[in-house]
Amino acid sequence: MKKYKILKIVGIIVLSLIFVVAIGIGYIYYNFYGKFNINEEKYPYAIGHIYTEDILKNNSFELCKDVGVIGTYCSAAPKIYKNNKYSFKQKINSNYTNKGYLDTGYLNLRFHINCKGEVGDMEVNELNLEFEKIDLSDGMVEQLITLTHSTDNWNLFYENANYYMYLIYKIENGEVVEILP
């Protein structure tokens, strides 16, 4: 009986050592062979970073101090919409006016929302359906930016938090046909 207890204890110790060695080998392998190198010169920023040289300046906008930014990897959607995304889409569609625009493409807006619900640091990318940079009609872009900027659109679900958000307006013949994500 005592012999089996000793064998059981030795077996547990040996299996534990094998497990620890396997984790160590996996960690070393991942860091030296399995991990992809990041070209930090080409991609100096993390996902969610808004390039300061590309943003529309709003001198009165400031992120709240001493708090982080929520949603920096993907975005704060869907919780950030006031009421819900459906009501946001309805508000955009009911207030947007096609003034003879014939553009087709995507209007990609990336921005911050501070703890007061104000929108700022907006980066604007205008793309065709092949995701190549183009120039969409200035009036259409300005109208969609103005509609997006409204503080009535955004719900703050954590006190003292800043949010990262992005919207993609899919446009066909000057009409907003879809709002992503």
N, C-alpha and C positions, 0 to 999 in steps of 0.2 A: 504494500500500500504506500509506504514511504517512498519507494522507488518510483512509483507513478507520479507522485507529487513533484519530485525533483525533476523528472522528465518533462512534466507539464510546465513547470517554471522555466526550465532551460529552453523549451520550445517557444514559449511566449517571448522570452528575451531575444532569441535568435530571430524570430519573425519581426519583432520590433526593430531590431538593428537593420534587418534587410529593408524594411519599410523606410526607415530614416535615410539609409544610403541611397535608395531609389529616388526619394524626394531630392536629395542633394545632387545626384547625377542629373535629374530632370531640370533642376534649377540652373545648374552650370551649363547644360546643353542649350537651354532656352536663351540664356544670356550671351553665349558665345557663338552659337550656330543657328538657332531657330528664330531669333528676333530679326525683324527687318530693320535695316538702317534707315534713319530719317534724314533726309536732305534738309538740314536746318537752314541752309543758306537760301534754298528755293522756297521752303515752307517754314518761315521763322515763327509763326504764331500758331496757337492751338485753335481748334474748331471753336467757333463762337466769338473769336476776336474780330472786332470791327476796325478796319483800317482807317486810321485817323485822317489820312490824306484824301480818302475817297468819300468822306461823310459830308452831309449837308450841315453846315454850321448853324447852330442855334445858341447864341451866346448866353442866354439865360438858363439853358438846360444844364443840370448837374446831377450826376449819380449821387445817391445818399452815401454819406461817409461811413466808414467803419462797418459796412455790411457787404456781403458778397453779391454776386450776380447769379441768379437762379436760371437754369436752362441753358448753360453755356455750351452744352454738347449738341443738343438738338433744337430746342426752343421751349418756351414756357407753355406752348399750346398743349392741350385744349383748355386748361383751367383758366387761362388768363383772359379769355373773351368774357365781356360783360354778358350775363345771361348764358349764352352759348354761341357756338360758331354759326349756327343757322341764322340767329338773329343778327350777327355781324354781317353775314353775306346779304341778308335782306336789306340791312341799312346801307351797305355799299351800293347794291343794285338799285335801290330806290332813289339814292342821292346822286348817282353817277349819270352824267349826260354825255352821250356821244354827239359831239358837235361836228360831225362829218369826218371823223377819224376813220382811216382805212387800214390802220396798222394791225399786224398779226405778229404775235410773239409772247414773250414773258416779261413781266416787270417784277423783278426780285427786290424786295425791300428787307433789309436787315437793320434792326434798331434796338435800342435800350428803352426800357420803361422804368422810371425811378420810383421810389417808394411813395411818391405823391400821385402817381398815375400819369405823369407827363412823359411824352415821347420825345426822344432826341437821339443824337449820334446815328442818324439814319444813313445807311449806305444804300445806294441805288444802282442796280445793274439792269440794263435793258438788253434783252437777248431775242434772237429769232428762234424759230422752232427747232433749229439744229444746235441751239445753245451757243451761238456765236454773237459777239457784241454787235449791237446795232443802235441806231438812234430812233426811238419812238417819238411820236408827236409830243412836243413840250407841254402843250395844254392838257393833253390826256394824262401825262405823267404827273404834272403838278396837281391836277384834280384828284388823282388817286392818292397821292402823298398827303394832301390836305384832308381827305376823308379818313385816311389811316391815322393821322396825327390826333384826331379827336380823343380827348380823355374819356368821353362817354363810351368808348369801345372797350376799355380795359378794366379788368377786375383784379384787385390786389389781394391775393389769397394768403400772404404772409405779411405781417407788419414789419416795417423796417427792412425791406428787401428790394433789390433791383432785379430786373428781369431782362433776359435776352430773348428777342422774338424775331421771327422772319415770316414773311408772307410772299407768296408768288401769285401774282395775278396772271392768269392765262387769258390772252386777248386774241380775239378773232374778228377781223374787219372792224376794229375799234370798239367792240363790245367785250365786256368782262364775262367770260364763259365759265370760269372756274377760279376758285381761290384755294390755294394750297398752303400749308398742309392742312 
